[in-house]
Amino acid sequence: MSIVSLSNRLQVVGTSKTHRLSLVRIAEARRFIDPQFLNSPQYEAETLGALFGCRLIVKVEVLNPIRSFKARGAQYLASQIPAGSRLVCSTAGNFGQGVAVAARKYGHQLTVFSATDANPLKIERMRTLGATVCQVGKDPDETHDATQAHAWDTRATLVADGRESAIAEGAGTIAVELMRWPEPFDTVLVPVGDGSLISGVGRWIKAHAPNVRVVGVCSSRAPAMLRSWESGRVTLVAARETIADGLSISTPYAEALGDLDGVIDDIVLVDDPALVEGMRLAQRELAVVLEPSGAAGLAALATYRKRFQGQVVATILTGGNVTPEQLHDWLMAKFVEN
């Protein structure tokens, strides 16, 4: 990783009385997001709840044109940038699709950097949505460095998931909808990659229902956000190979870590086999196809059943972009962890 990249990320996170994420802007963000990405289905998954020994409410964020929640924050951010701007971002795929949709809606040009082994389905969809896609490196930090260099060379606006408050605030619209549920939750389980989703969701929930526990779910092979949150300092933890590309980060942004201050209660880790079990349960019981990252909340329930028994639990099913080969390997064949 370059020194420039490290200096942007490795900072001590202090506690601030004024939260960076605005409740007013979370509420406002809905006006700038296409209706097709709003009001996603949320309902009680009775058979899964019976299996886990809890009452389970799922919010399904895969029934939209990009099969993930990522357009919410991207569109809110893009609405604040002058039309005709050049944008650049790095992504495992879902965020790039979200920014591509947003760039098209608000008249921007977009270049996306992804790893050389990124999901080919996601790569093709980003191109279909109008983005120029460059594949560089296998390590996320190597891809990030190439993105940063391109932004510098071309004077493009670097859009970084986890760093931009508007992305987290746009993601927070999920919580606005979720909290319309007619009874209180005990726990809300949220997948954690760069942190924008859980910070936006947690910010809204804690302001309106402070007794609800907001629990993040990280991959056990990418625990950087957990270690950083525990220590209060951005901590580099090299991510090992995992099927959950959307959860695979090694160095969180200081801004993302700061946004977690006071809005989450815990972070748990799940392994790849548990993510596959979550995918299979979603397909079998909900007829919903998820990618591994999208099934993180279900994986947490499968891993920590006793912890959530008897509770009213909500989780967000965040993404469903999988190739036919991945569907076979994870849903039909016997999964063997690397």
MIPA-280943 format. One record per atom (N, C-alpha, C): residue in one letter; x, y, z. Coordinates in pm, whole numbers, padded with zeros to 5 digits, always signed. Example, Ala and Ser with C-alpha at 12.3 -4.5 7.8 and 13.67 -1.06 7.14 Angstrom:
a+01319-00569+00780/a+01230-00450+00780/a+01320-00330+00780/s+01285-00225+00708/s+01367-00106+00714/s+01290+00003+00787/
This chain:
m+00085-00119+00000/m+00000+00000+00000/m+00088+00124+00000/s+00048+00230-00068/s+00127+00351-00075/s+00118+00430+00055/i+00217+00519+00077/i+00216+00604+00195/i+00096+00699+00191/v+00062+00748+00069/v-00053+00837+00055/v-00181+00767+00099/s-00196+00643+00054/s-00315+00567+00089/s-00325+00546+00239/l-00213+00510+00301/l-00212+00489+00445/l-00246+00616+00522/s-00190+00729+00477/s-00213+00852+00549/s-00359+00895+00543/n-00428+00856+00437/n-00570+00888+00426/n-00654+00804+00520/r-00606+00687+00557/r-00688+00594+00634/r-00645+00582+00780/l-00516+00576+00808/l-00469+00546+00942/l-00467+00672+01028/q-00571+00691+01104/q-00580+00804+01194/q-00644+00757+01323/v-00614+00827+01433/v-00680+00798+01559/v-00819+00857+01555/v-00916+00781+01600/v-01055+00826+01597/v-01094+00878+01734/g-01131+01004+01743/g-01173+01061+01869/g-01323+01059+01883/t-01373+01071+02005/t-01516+01076+02029/t-01564+01220+02012/s-01670+01237+01935/s-01723+01370+01909/s-01866+01378+01957/k-01901+01493+02020/k-02038+01512+02065/k-02133+01535+01948/t-02083+01590+01840/t-02163+01616+01722/t-02138+01508+01619/h-02241+01432+01586/h-02223+01322+01493/h-02212+01374+01351/r-02121+01317+01272/r-02102+01361+01134/r-02225+01334+01048/l-02296+01227+01074/l-02413+01191+00995/l-02535+01263+01049/s-02608+01329+00960/s-02721+01413+00998/s-02853+01340+00983/l-02935+01344+01087/l-03069+01286+01079/l-03155+01360+00977/v-03136+01489+00968/v-03211+01568+00870/v-03175+01523+00728/r-03046+01500+00704/r-03004+01460+00569/r-03047+01316+00538/i-03050+01228+00639/i-03100+01093+00615/i-03245+01100+00569/a-03325+01180+00636/a-03466+01195+00596/a-03477+01260+00459/e-03392+01357+00433/e-03395+01428+00305/e-03353+01339+00188/a-03263+01245+00214/a-03202+01166+00107/a-03306+01095+00021/r-03418+01059+00079/r-03520+00986+00004/r-03566+01063-00119/r-03561+01194-00115/r-03607+01275-00229/r-03514+01264-00350/f-03392+01218-00329/f-03293+01214-00436/f-03264+01072-00484/i-03338+00976-00431/i-03318+00835-00466/i-03435+00789-00551/d-03406+00721-00662/d-03512+00668-00747/d-03607+00581-00666/p-03738+00595-00687/p-03835+00514-00613/p-03812+00363-00626/q-03752+00320-00739/q-03730+00175-00756/q-03632+00119-00654/f-03557+00206-00585/f-03463+00160-00482/f-03516+00184-00341/l-03633+00240-00330/l-03692+00270-00199/l-03801+00168-00164/n-03838+00170-00034/n-03950+00088+00015/n-03935-00059-00023/s-03817-00111-00003/s-03791-00253-00029/s-03876-00339+00064/p-03909-00462+00022/p-03996-00547+00105/p-03935-00574+00243/q-04019-00573+00342/q-03979-00615+00477/q-04095-00692+00538/y-04064-00809+00588/y-04171-00896+00637/y-04114-00997+00736/e-04204-01059+00809/e-04160-01161+00905/e-04134-01292+00832/a-04013-01345+00850/a-03975-01474+00792/a-04002-01581+00898/e-04124-01632+00897/e-04169-01718+01008/e-04092-01849+01015/t-04067-01912+00902/t-03999-02042+00908/t-03853-02025+00954/l-03788-01919+00910/l-03651-01895+00956/l-03649-01857+01103/g-03746-01777+01144/g-03755-01741+01285/g-03772-01863+01373/a-03858-01956+01330/a-03877-02079+01406/a-03748-02160+01413/l-03673-02160+01304/l-03546-02233+01301/l-03446-02174+01398/f-03441-02041+01406/f-03342-01974+01492/f-03393-01947+01633/g-03522-01973+01657/g-03576-01951+01791/g-03601-01805+01823/c-03632-01726+01720/c-03660-01585+01742/c-03771-01543+01647/r-03815-01417+01658/r-03903-01359+01556/r-03813-01280+01463/l-03814-01317+01336/l-03719-01260+01241/l-03791-01178+01134/i-03749-01052+01123/i-03799-00965+01016/i-03683-00941+00919/v-03707-00967+00792/v-03604-00946+00690/v-03642-00827+00603/k-03541-00749+00568/k-03559-00639+00472/k-03479-00676+00348/v-03549-00694+00237/v-03490-00754+00116/v-03448-00642+00021/e-03315-00622+00009/e-03260-00514-00073/e-03209-00564-00208/v-03256-00679-00254/v-03204-00734-00380/v-03306-00726-00494/l-03426-00678-00467/l-03531-00675-00571/l-03534-00537-00638/n-03423-00502-00698/n-03411-00374-00770/n-03315-00395-00887/p-03296-00297-00975/p-03217-00320-01096/p-03072-00360-01075/i-03012-00329-00959/i-02872-00368-00937/i-02858-00475-00828/r-02969-00523-00777/r-02972-00633-00680/r-02893-00604-00552/s-02887-00479-00511/s-02824-00445-00384/s-02872-00308-00338/f-02836-00272-00215/f-02878-00146-00156/f-02792-00028-00199/k-02687-00051-00273/k-02581+00048-00292/k-02624+00174-00366/a-02732+00169-00444/a-02773+00289-00517/a-02825+00397-00425/r-02873+00361-00308/r-02931+00461-00218/r-02828+00570-00184/g-02718+00531-00124/g-02617+00628-00086/g-02549+00693-00204/a-02525+00614-00309/a-02458+00668-00427/a-02542+00777-00493/q-02673+00758-00501/q-02757+00860-00564/q-02766+00986-00480/y-02769+00970-00349/y-02772+01090-00265/y-02643+01169-00280/l-02530+01100-00283/l-02402+01170-00302/l-02396+01235-00440/a-02433+01160-00544/a-02423+01212-00681/a-02511+01335-00701/s-02620+01345-00628/s-02709+01460-00642/s-02643+01589-00593/q-02537+01578-00513/q-02470+01694-00456/q-02348+01738-00536/i-02315+01666-00642/i-02197+01694-00723/i-02242+01762-00853/p-02172+01867-00898/p-02213+01936-01021/p-02224+01840-01139/a-02331+01854-01217/a-02353+01767-01334/a-02235+01776-01429/g-02202+01661-01490/g-02091+01655-01584/g-01957+01628-01520/s-01956+01602-01390/s-01830+01574-01320/s-01776+01438-01358/r-01646+01424-01345/r-01580+01296-01364/r-01562+01231-01227/l-01613+01110-01211/l-01604+01037-01085/l-01518+00914-01104/v-01455+00870-00995/v-01380+00745-00997/v-01399+00677-00862/c-01412+00545-00864/c-01426+00471-00739/c-01362+00334-00753/s-01333+00271-00642/s-01291+00131-00642/s-01399+00049-00575/t-01413-00076-00616/t-01527-00155-00571/t-01505-00303-00595/a-01573-00384-00512/a-01581-00527-00540/a-01691-00555-00642/g-01777-00454-00667/g-01880-00470-00770/g-02013-00405-00740/n-02069-00428-00622/n-02202-00373-00593/n-02197-00221-00578/f-02096-00169-00509/f-02085-00025-00495/f-02065+00041-00632/g-01984-00021-00717/g-01963+00033-00851/g-02091+00040-00931/q-02176-00061-00916/q-02305-00057-00984/q-02391+00057-00931/g-02388+00074-00798/g-02464+00183-00739/g-02419+00319-00788/v-02287+00339-00795/v-02234+00467-00843/v-02263+00483-00992/a-02258+00374-01068/a-02289+00381-01212/a-02432+00426-01236/v-02526+00371-01161/v-02666+00412-01171/v-02680+00560-01133/a-02610+00599-01027/a-02618+00737-00981/a-02555+00834-01081/a-02440+00794-01139/a-02374+00879-01237/a-02463+00900-01359/r-02528+00794-01402/r-02618+00805-01517/r-02736+00896-01485/k-02790+00884-01366/k-02907+00964-01327/k-02872+01113-01319/y-02753+01145-01267/y-02717+01284-01242/y-02614+01340-01340/g-02590+01269-01451/g-02511+01323-01559/g-02363+01331-01536/h-02305+01229-01469/h-02161+01225-01444/h-02094+01118-01531/q-01964+01130-01548/q-01884+01026-01611/q-01817+00944-01500/l-01812+00813-01517/l-01760+00728-01410/l-01655+00630-01462/t-01542+00622-01389/t-01443+00518-01408/t-01436+00436-01280/v-01444+00304-01295/v-01444+00213-01180/v-01320+00126-01184/f-01256+00109-01069/f-01144+00016-01057/f-01188-00103-00972/s-01164-00223-01024/s-01193-00347-00952/s-01073-00439-00961/a-01072-00539-00875/a-00963-00636-00875/a-00971-00724-01000/t-00859-00784-01035/t-00854-00868-01155/t-00940-00993-01140/d-00966-01035-01017/d-01048-01154-00995/d-01189-01120-00947/a-01233-00998-00974/a-01367-00955-00931/a-01476-01037-01001/n-01592-01041-00939/n-01708-01112-00992/n-01737-01064-01135/p-01727-01152-01236/p-01747-01107-01375/p-01888-01056-01403/l-01986-01108-01331/l-02123-01059-01348/l-02132-00912-01307/k-02068-00878-01197/k-02071-00740-01150/k-01994-00649-01245/i-01882-00697-01298/i-01803-00618-01392/i-01887-00586-01516/e-01953-00687-01571/e-02031-00667-01692/e-02147-00571-01667/r-02210-00580-01550/r-02323-00492-01521/r-02278-00348-01504/m-02160-00327-01446/m-02110-00189-01435/m-02088-00129-01574/r-02034-00209-01664/r-02012-00160-01801/r-02144-00133-01871/t-02241-00221-01850/t-02373-00202-01911/t-02438-00074-01862/l-02410-00038-01738/l-02467+00084-01680/l-02391+00210-01721/g-02286+00194-01803/g-02217+00310-01857/g-02084+00343-01797/a-02037+00263-01702/a-01908+00291-01639/a-01792+00236-01723/t-01679+00305-01719/t-01554+00251-01772/t-01489+00171-01660/v-01459+00044-01683/v-01409-00043-01578/v-01265-00082-01605/c-01178-00061-01505/c-01037-00102-01512/c-01012-00204-01402/q-00953-00317-01436/q-00924-00421-01337/q-00775-00422-01308/v-00743-00395-01181/v-00604-00379-01139/v-00582-00452-01007/g-00486-00546-01003/g-00445-00609-00879/g-00546-00705-00821/k-00502-00786-00727/k-00590-00878-00654/k-00615-00829-00512/d-00524-00749-00459/d-00538-00698-00323/d-00623-00571-00325/p-00723-00558-00236/p-00809-00438-00236/p-00731-00308-00222/d-00624-00311-00145/d-00546-00189-00127/d-00469-00152-00254/e-00427-00252-00330/e-00362-00225-00458/e-00461-00161-00555/t-00582-00213-00557/t-00686-00154-00642/t-00717-00012-00597/h-00723+00009-00466/h-00750+00143-00413/h-00640+00241-00454/d-00515+00198-00447/d-00404+00287-00484/d-00413+00328-00630/a-00450+00232-00717/a-00465+00264-00860/a-00579+00363-00880/t-00685+00348-00803/t-00799+00439-00812/t-00757+00580-00772/q-00686+00587-00663/q-00641+00717-00612/q-00546+00784-00711/a-00458+00708-00771/a-00365+00763-00869/a-00440+00817-00992/h-00542+00742-01036/h-00622+00786-01151/h-00695+00916-01119/a-00751+00925-00998/a-00822+01047-00959/a-00727+01167-00960/w-00607+01145-00910/w-00508+01253-00907/w-00468+01295-01048/d-00441+01197-01134/d-00394+01226-01270/d-00500+01294-01355/t-00625+01257-01336/t-00733+01308-01422/t-00816+01418-01357/r-00782+01451-01232/r-00859+01550-01154/r-01005+01509-01138/a-01027+01380-01131/a-01162+01328-01109/a-01195+01329-00959/t-01322+01328-00928/t-01367+01322-00789/t-01361+01178-00741/l-01282+01151-00638/l-01271+01016-00584/l-01389+00990-00490/v-01468+00891-00522/v-01584+00854-00441/v-01548+00729-00362/a-01536+00743-00232/a-01489+00633-00148/a-01599+00588-00053/d-01642+00465-00067/d-01743+00409+00021/d-01684+00399+00161/g-01752+00456+00259/g-01702+00459+00395/g-01649+00595+00435/r-01607+00674+00337/r-01550+00805+00367/r-01652+00917+00350/e-01746+00900+00257/e-01840+01007+00223/e-01964+00999+00312/s-01992+01106+00385/s-02107+01104+00476/s-02238+01084+00400/a-02250+01139+00279/a-02375+01128+00204/a-02408+00984+00169/i-02305+00901+00148/i-02330+00760+00117/i-02393+00690+00237/a-02339+00717+00356/a-02395+00658+00477/a-02535+00711+00504/e-02555+00839+00480/e-02688+00898+00503/e-02790+00842+00406/g-02750+00820+00281/g-02841+00756+00186/g-02876+00614+00228/a-02775+00542+00278/a-02801+00406+00327/a-02891+00408+00449/g-02886+00516+00525/g-02971+00529+00643/g-03119+00530+00612/t-03155+00557+00485/t-03298+00553+00449/t-03356+00413+00468/i-03271+00311+00467/i-03318+00175+00495/i-03377+00168+00635/a-03309+00235+00730/a-03357+00233+00868/a-03487+00312+00882/v-03502+00420+00806/v-03627+00497+00810/v-03744+00404+00779/e-03727+00321+00677/e-03832+00227+00638/e-03845+00114+00739/l-03733+00062+00785/l-03735-00053+00876/l-03806-00018+01006/m-03787+00105+01053/m-03844+00143+01183/m-03994+00173+01175/r-04053+00157+01056/r-04199+00164+01047/r-04264+00035+01093/w-04182-00068+01117/w-04238-00195+01165/w-04319-00168+01292/p-04437-00229+01307/p-04530-00188+01411/p-04492-00230+01553/e-04388-00307+01572/e-04346-00343+01707/e-04196-00321+01721/p-04147-00303+01841/p-04005-00272+01859/p-03915-00394+01835/f-03797-00368+01784/f-03696-00471+01768/f-03611-00480+01894/d-03558-00598+01918/d-03454-00613+02020/d-03316-00591+01958/t-03295-00648+01838/t-03165-00640+01772/t-03184-00622+01622/v-03097-00542+01563/v-03089-00531+01417/v-02948-00573+01376/l-02941-00674+01288/l-02814-00727+01239/l-02783-00667+01102/v-02661-00611+01088/v-02626-00538+00967/v-02488-00584+00917/p-02477-00627+00790/p-02345-00661+00736/p-02252-00540+00738/v-02124-00565+00760/v-02025-00457+00770/v-01911-00482+00673/g-01898-00391+00575/g-01782-00387+00488/g-01705-00261+00522/d-01721-00156+00439/d-01658-00028+00468/d-01731+00052+00575/g-01848+00011+00616/g-01914+00071+00730/g-02024+00172+00702/s-02044+00210+00576/s-02146+00311+00547/s-02286+00264+00584/l-02317+00138+00555/l-02451+00088+00581/l-02483+00089+00730/i-02396+00029+00810/i-02428+00018+00952/i-02424+00154+01021/s-02339+00244+00976/s-02335+00375+01041/s-02462+00455+01010/g-02507+00452+00885/g-02630+00523+00851/g-02752+00462+00918/v-02761+00329+00913/v-02873+00258+00977/v-02869+00278+01128/g-02752+00260+01186/g-02739+00275+01331/g-02768+00416+01379/r-02727+00514+01301/r-02751+00655+01339/r-02901+00681+01354/w-02979+00636+01256/w-03123+00660+01261/w-03190+00580+01374/i-03151+00453+01385/i-03214+00368+01487/i-03186+00420+01627/k-03062+00452+01657/k-03028+00496+01793/k-03093+00628+01829/a-03119+00712+01728/a-03186+00840+01756/a-03334+00821+01786/h-03394+00716+01731/h-03538+00696+01745/h-03576+00581+01837/a-03484+00487+01858/a-03512+00372+01947/a-03380+00329+02010/p-03330+00407+02106/p-03196+00382+02161/p-03178+00248+02228/n-03286+00182+02266/n-03274+00052+02332/n-03252-00064+02234/v-03273-00039+02106/v-03250-00144+02006/v-03099-00164+01992/r-03055-00290+01998/r-02914-00320+01981/r-02882-00331+01832/v-02786-00254+01789/v-02739-00258+01650/v-02610-00336+01647/v-02610-00450+01579/v-02497-00543+01580/v-02446-00561+01438/g-02319-00535+01417/g-02258-00553+01287/g-02211-00696+01267/v-02199-00736+01141/v-02152-00870+01106/v-02038-00857+01006/c-01919-00900+01048/c-01800-00899+00962/c-01762-01043+00927/s-01690-01058+00818/s-01630-01187+00786/s-01515-01215+00881/s-01507-01339+00928/s-01395-01376+01016/s-01261-01366+00943/r-01267-01363+00810/r-01145-01351+00730/r-01112-01205+00697/a-01195-01115+00741/a-01170-00972+00721/a-01218-00895+00844/p-01149-00910+00957/p-01197-00852+01082/p-01145-00711+01111/a-01098-00639+01010/a-01035-00509+01034/a-01128-00411+01102/m-01255-00407+01061/m-01347-00312+01122/m-01374-00347+01268/l-01387-00475+01297/l-01404-00516+01437/l-01285-00475+01521/r-01164-00507+01476/r-01043-00474+01554/r-01028-00323+01569/s-01063-00249+01466/s-01055-00103+01473/s-01157-00048+01572/w-01279-00101+01567/w-01383-00055+01658/w-01347-00087+01803/e-01292-00205+01827/e-01252-00244+01962/e-01145-00153+02019/s-01051-00114+01935/s-00937-00034+01981/s-00961+00116+01975/g-01063+00159+01896/g-01085+00301+01878/g-00986+00366+01786/r-00913+00286+01713/r-00809+00335+01622/r-00812+00251+01495/v-00800+00315+01379/v-00796+00240+01255/v-00680+00141+01260/t-00713+00015+01242/t-00616-00094+01255/t-00612-00174+01127/l-00495-00186+01068/l-00480-00264+00946/l-00473-00412+00981/v-00565-00489+00926/v-00565-00634+00939/v-00584-00692+00800/a-00481-00751+00746/a-00488-00803+00609/a-00601-00904+00595/a-00690-00880+00500/a-00801-00973+00476/a-00749-01098+00408/r-00793-01212+00457/r-00763-01338+00389/r-00869-01365+00283/e-00840-01457+00196/e-00934-01487+00089/e-01067-01533+00147/t-01176-01473+00098/t-01309-01505+00146/t-01408-01496+00030/i-01516-01573+00040/i-01619-01567-00064/i-01701-01438-00051/a-01688-01367+00060/a-01768-01247+00085/a-01690-01124+00040/d-01687-01097-00091/d-01608-00985-00140/d-01657-00852-00088/g-01786-00839-00062/g-01840-00714-00012/g-01804-00683+00132/l-01752-00781+00205/l-01711-00760+00344/l-01559-00757+00358/s-01489-00771+00247/s-01344-00790+00253/s-01270-00657+00247/i-01237-00603+00363/i-01153-00484+00371/i-01039-00511+00469/s-00929-00441+00447/s-00812-00455+00534/s-00787-00332+00618/t-00824-00215+00567/t-00796-00089+00636/t-00918+00002+00626/p-00997+00014+00733/p-01113+00102+00727/p-01071+00249+00718/y-01162+00331+00668/y-01140+00475+00673/y-01165+00525+00815/a-01086+00625+00856/a-01107+00685+00988/a-01246+00745+01000/e-01295+00805+00891/e-01429+00863+00894/e-01534+00757+00921/a-01520+00640+00858/a-01617+00532+00878/a-01614+00484+01021/l-01496+00470+01076/l-01486+00425+01215/l-01545+00529+01309/g-01517+00655+01284/g-01576+00760+01366/g-01727+00762+01362/d-01784+00728+01247/d-01930+00727+01232/d-01996+00618+01315/l-01919+00518+01360/l-01975+00411+01443/l-01988+00452+01589/d-01927+00563+01624/d-01927+00608+01763/d-02069+00631+01813/g-02111+00550+01909/g-02240+00567+01972/g-02359+00512+01896/v-02335+00447+01778/v-02450+00400+01700/v-02453+00248+01685/i-02351+00176+01731/i-02356+00030+01729/i-02321-00023+01867/d-02366-00145+01892/d-02344-00207+02022/d-02242-00319+02019/d-02227-00384+01904/d-02135-00497+01897/d-02109-00530+01750/i-02003-00606+01727/i-01973-00663+01596/i-01938-00809+01617/v-01996-00897+01537/v-01966-01040+01545/v-01902-01085+01414/l-01832-01198+01421/l-01765-01254+01305/l-01835-01381+01260/v-01843-01401+01128/v-01898-01525+01073/v-01801-01580+00970/d-01796-01712+00956/d-01704-01773+00862/d-01774-01804+00729/d-01696-01843+00630/d-01751-01868+00498/d-01859-01977+00497/p-01839-02091+00566/p-01946-02192+00566/p-02078-02140+00622/a-02071-02051+00722/a-02194-01994+00777/a-02262-01902+00676/l-02182-01830+00597/l-02239-01745+00492/l-02310-01830+00387/v-02250-01943+00352/v-02313-02033+00256/v-02443-02089+00315/e-02441-02124+00443/e-02564-02172+00507/e-02672-02064+00501/g-02634-01939+00526/g-02731-01830+00518/g-02789-01816+00379/m-02704-01827+00276/m-02752-01821+00138/m-02851-01933+00110/r-02818-02054+00155/r-02904-02169+00129/r-03038-02156+00202/l-03035-02104+00323/l-03159-02085+00397/l-03248-01980+00329/a-03185-01873+00279/a-03263-01769+00211/a-03327-01825+00085/q-03254-01905+00012/q-03308-01963-00111/q-03420-02062-00080/r-03398-02143+00023/r-03496-02248+00056/r-03621-02193+00122/e-03605-02100+00216/e-03718-02055+00297/e-03782-01926+00246/l-03705-01844+00172/l-03757-01715+00127/l-03765-01703-00024/a-03710-01801-00096/a-03700-01794-00243/a-03626-01668-00286/v-03523-01632-00210/v-03440-01515-00238/v-03297-01561-00260/v-03238-01522-00373/v-03098-01556-00402/v-03008-01445-00349/l-02918-01480-00260/l-02825-01383-00201/l-02682-01418-00239/e-02596-01318-00240/e-02453-01342-00244/e-02406-01357-00099/p-02283-01404-00078/p-02239-01428+00061/p-02252-01307+00152/s-02207-01190+00107/s-02216-01070+00191/s-02360-01038+00226/g-02450-01061+00133/g-02591-01032+00156/g-02656-01120+00260/a-02595-01235+00287/a-02650-01331+00383/a-02583-01321+00519/a-02506-01216+00544/a-02427-01208+00668/a-02515-01210+00793/g-02628-01141+00789/g-02716-01141+00905/g-02771-01279+00936/l-02809-01353+00832/l-02858-01490+00853/l-02745-01580+00902/a-02623-01556+00853/a-02508-01633+00900/a-02483-01609+01048/a-02503-01485+01092/a-02485-01454+01234/a-02590-01525+01319/l-02714-01529+01271/l-02818-01600+01345/l-02788-01749+01353/a-02734-01806+01245/a-02700-01948+01245/a-02583-01977+01337/t-02492-01882+01348/t-02369-01902+01428/t-02394-01877+01577/y-02478-01780+01608/y-02498-01737+01748/y-02645-01753+01788/r-02700-01869+01762/r-02844-01891+01784/r-02887-01858+01926/k-02816-01906+02025/k-02858-01887+02164/k-02862-01739+02201/r-02773-01662+02144/r-02764-01520+02177/r-02891-01445+02140/f-02958-01487+02032/f-03073-01413+01981/f-03207-01482+02006/q-03205-01595+02075/q-03328-01668+02099/q-03426-01586+02180/g-03553-01591+02138/g-03659-01521+02208/g-03670-01373+02174/q-03582-01323+02089/q-03582-01182+02054/q-03663-01154+01927/v-03695-01027+01907/v-03744-00979+01779/v-03623-00921+01706/v-03582-00987+01600/v-03457-00954+01530/v-03490-00912+01387/a-03425-00807+01341/a-03435-00767+01202/a-03297-00777+01138/t-03293-00812+01011/t-03168-00810+00937/t-03193-00764+00795/i-03089-00707+00735/i-03096-00653+00599/i-03026-00750+00506/l-03097-00798+00406/l-03041-00886+00303/l-02991-00795+00192/t-02860-00775+00184/t-02806-00657+00117/t-02770-00673-00029/g-02745-00795-00078/g-02702-00808-00216/g-02725-00948-00270/g-02746-00956-00402/g-02774-01086-00463/g-02714-01103-00600/n-02590-01056-00619/n-02523-01070-00748/n-02429-01190-00747/v-02473-01299-00805/v-02393-01422-00812/v-02395-01477-00954/t-02285-01536-00994/t-02277-01597-01126/t-02339-01737-01123/p-02372-01793-01239/p-02424-01931-01241/p-02326-02030-01178/e-02196-02007-01198/e-02096-02097-01139/e-02098-02087-00987/q-02111-01965-00937/q-02118-01947-00792/q-02245-02008-00735/l-02355-01994-00805/l-02479-02057-00760/l-02461-02207-00745/h-02395-02267-00842/h-02371-02411-00835/h-02281-02445-00717/d-02171-02372-00703/d-02073-02404-00599/d-02127-02382-00459/w-02209-02279-00441/w-02252-02242-00307/w-02389-02294-00270/l-02477-02309-00368/l-02613-02352-00336/l-02643-02498-00366/m-02570-02555-00461/m-02604-02690-00503/m-02495-02793-00470/a-02369-02756-00486/a-02261-02848-00456/a-02224-02842-00308/k-02146-02938-00265/k-02097-02936-00127/k-01987-02833-00116/f-02005-02734-00026/f-01909-02625-00015/f-01791-02669+00069/v-01670-02644+00019/v-01548-02675+00091/v-01472-02545+00112/e-01448-02509+00236/e-01378-02383+00267/e-01232-02395+00229/n-01177-02289+00166/n-01035-02287+00130/n-00947-02275+00255/
